[in-house]
């Protein structure tokens, strides 16, 4: 009798804790969405709702964020200045930010690249420059390989380019293979644990540079405290683990120019592995190394914008593309943090 009573008490206690955690998670989710509401508009494409921001006029530039991020990760760049001469399109990747992910899709690199290709078509963008950060860099590479006619050039910032056998410390908790288990964690433990470890996580992701004090709001970081974003992050990690070997084997087939900006002190993705190897794998790659970490669009926005302008200046004109003008052989440059490009 005593044992049965104790077991009943334990079950009740566990149920109460789970109830409190779920309520806490829902409350934090509402607060996060109130603090960072949708910035743009949504477009329904093949069962997915893609949230994007579209402003400016001129040749298009599409921005694709990284793991556990959203489109506000690019908010520190002087985009208003760039929008004076270019059309700026910022995308929440499927499952991230305010974009949804079709339940039948697993977050594969090809699947996400296909969604971006469909968005490019829907917005009638003429072979835009695609800017991809971190995991967004790998998806941008998949886009250029699978849909080369939709891409004018790639500008990749600290991109994931090679298979990763050991996840960076801040993302190891995302490698949950059982979908039911990660769904339960997302709705109970992920948010409170994420809040407790958030300062340490940001220090690692941004290091050796400092994370801005307003990153949770201006940079959209607070949206990571939502169950759906945690689940999408888990799926993204597993998809990258599965898909990167096949993607990396295809770089010789790239038909567009690829400029890469990497921080020498990146603590998330080693610039020697993911950056310095790339020019040898494709003659279309140009690598620029600067002193800095992983979050260059946030920590060095002016230098990043200057690098982007240099990339834009090298892009072939529409007339040259139509005539099949040859792309220049790409080389490696190692500029300082203050004069990237």
Secondary structure, 3 states (H helix, E strand, C coil): CHHHHHHHHHHHHHHHHHHHHHHHHHHHHHHHHHHCCCCCEEEEECCEEEEEEEECCCEEEEEECCCCCCHHHHCCCCHHHHCCCEEEEEECCCCCCCCCCCCCCCCCHHHHHHHHHHHHHHCCCCCEEEEEECHHHHHHHHHHHHCHHHEEEEEEECCCCCCCCCCCHHHHHHCCCCHHHHHHHHHHHHHHHHHHHHHHHHHHHHCCCCCCCCHHHHCCHHHHCCHHHHHHHHHHHHHHHHHHHHHHCCHHHCCCCEEEEEECCCCCCCHHHHCCCHHHHCCCEEEEEECCCCCHHHHCHHHHHHHHHHHHHHCCCHHHHHCCCCCCCCCEECCCCCCCC
